[in-house]
């Protein structure tokens, strides 16, 4: 059962964050897709799941990657998109310290460029060092960086808090990072 949940979750990430066109899905400007169309398009591409299974993935995903609309007719990824969407999050004042989990092999680049968003819309930060460590271990030997987010904010950097508690910003320059 767990493998099935992971398979559906990974498929949802592909469809709702990175390549909706790959399954013939169209996202709204704010990233929403019709649940009915998602289930149908998925079935046509050999990834079948029920509405109940979809609800289970949304409710029980440990990173709360997805949200359903209040009426349950629409679904979207909360952040992490590589396709153009406007999630509509309002700027928010971050805590003084946030954390970023990465792999040790990326440190040289980070020390030169700071944290950059790459193909995504934002740099992802966490209020919890343990969560950041889990993120970092997905890419290799984990390293957790401290980000002086409060000072960044006072210096004019804009932060957003996503629906699943991930802090987002455009860039975190080196001078705000503690290695």
N, C-alpha and C positions, 0 to 999 in steps of 0.2 A: 504493500500500500504506500509506504514512504517513497519508494522509487517513482511511483505514479504521480504523487504530489510534486516531487522535484521535477519530473518531466513536464508536467503542466506548467509549473512556475517558470521554468526555463523557456518554454514555448511562449508564455505570456510576455516575458521580457523581450524576446525577439519581436513579437507582434506589436507590443505597446510602447517599447522604448527605442527600438533600433530599425526594424525593417517591416513596417506594417504592409507596405506594398508587396512584399514577398508572399503574403497570403491573400492579397487582394483586399486588404482592409484600409479604410480611410479614417484618419483621426481628425477630430475637430481642431480648431486653432488652439484650444486649451488641452488637447491631448485625449479627449474622450472618444471612445468607440462604442458602438451599439453592442450590447451583450449578445443579442440574438445574431447579429452579423458575425461577431467573433466566433461564437460556437459553430455556426454554419461554415465559415471560412476555414476554421480549424479542422472540422470533420472532412471537408473536401480535400484537405492536405494530409489526411491520415492521422491526425491527432484529435481523437474523439474524447470529449468529456461532457458531463452533464452540468446543468445549472448548479446543482447541489455541490458537485466537485469544484466548480469554479468558486462558489461562495466559500467553501472550505479552504481553498488556497488563499483567497483574499483575507479571510479571518485569521488563519493560522500561520501565515508566512512570518518567520521570525524577524524579518526586517521590514515587515509591513510595506512591501513594495507597491502594492496596488490598492486602489479604492473603488468602491462602487458608489454610484449616485444614491441619494436617499430613496429614490423610487426603484432602485435596482435594475434600471434599464441601460445604464451606461457604466463603463469601466475605464480606468486610466492608471498608468504608472504614476507614482508620487514624485519621482525624480529619476535622474540617470539617463535621460533621453539623449540620443545622438541625432534624432530628427528634430526639426524645428517645431516647437510647441511653446505656448505661453501659459504657464501653469497658474498665473494670477496670484502668486504669493506676495503678501505685503512685506516691505522691508521691516526688519525686527532687530532690536538691540541684542547682540549675543552675550553669553557669559564672558567673563574675563579670559578664561582659558578654554579652548576647544582642542580636539585631538584629530590627527589624521593618521590612519594606518596605511602603510605601504610596505613594499618589499625592499630589503637591504640593497638589492642590485640597482634600485632607482635613486639612491642617495646622492651619487655624484651629480646627476642631472638636477635634482632638487636643490642642491647646494649652489648651483649656478643660476637656475631659473626661478626658484621658489616652487610653489605648488601651482600647476597650470591645469586648466580644465580639459585639455586635449580635445577629443571629439565630442565631449559632453558639453552641456550648457553651463555647468558650474563645477567648482571644486567641492567635494563632499567632506564635511567635518562632523565630528561627534562630540557630544558633551561627556561621553564615557570612554575612558582609556581602554577598558576591556573590549568594548564594541569595536573600537578602532583597531585593536590588535587582531581581532577576528577577521576584519576586512583585510588587513595587511597579509595575513597568512594565506589568503587565497592566491596570492601572487608570488609566493616564495617565503624566504625567511623573514618574519615580520619585524617591522620597526614602527614604533609609535612616536610621532612628532607632536610636540606641544605647539599650539598656535596661539599667539597673543592677540586673540580676537577682539578683546575689549579695546586695546590700543589701536588696532586696525580700524575699528568702528569710529573711534574718536578722530582718527586721521582721515576719515571720509570714505572708507570702504563700506559697501552695502552688503548686508547679510539678509538671508531669508531663512525661515524655518519651514521645512516641508511638512506635509500632513503626517509623516511617519517619524518626525523628530530629527531628521537629518538637517544639519545647518549647511547652507549653500552660499557661496561667494564666487565672484569671477576669477580671482587670483589671490594667492597669499605669497607676497614677496618674501625673500630670504630673511630680511631683517626682522620679521615677525615670527620666525620659526626657531624653536629650541630643539636641537638634535640630541 
